[in-house]
Amino acid sequence: MQTPTNIILNKEKTLLTITFDEIDYPLNAEYLRVYSPSAEVVGHGKGQETLQLNKENVTISRIKPVGNYAVVLFFSDEHDSGIYSWSHLHKLALNHDKLWHEYLQKLKDAGHDHPQL
């Protein structure tokens, strides 16, 4: 299991930088929010995912450690039910470009506007 050596939230609370193996991975709050591991987002099985809309301006208000294996991110839209394990965060870090592109494509397919479309 990969364990981060550092987690830093910028003062605007819009960017969480996670360090794995001496590499910094800047992950914006919107990305982390739309890829929350919570049941609200991923559902309870394959194909039950819920596309998260209008999260462009979400911020991270607080971070709470969960043991030595995860954190809970508290978002400005009141979402706080996702437990972000180190392995989930590592996957989000390594696959950022692919996952972000997939999210933007899903928004486009749903006819939703986004500043990056």
Secondary structure, DSSP 8 states (H G I E B T S, - for coil): ----SEEEE-TTS-EEEEEETTEEEEEEHHHHHHT--SHHHHTTSTT------S-TT--EEEEEEETTTEEEEEETTS----EEEHHHHHHHHHTHHHHHHHHHHHHHHTT---TT-
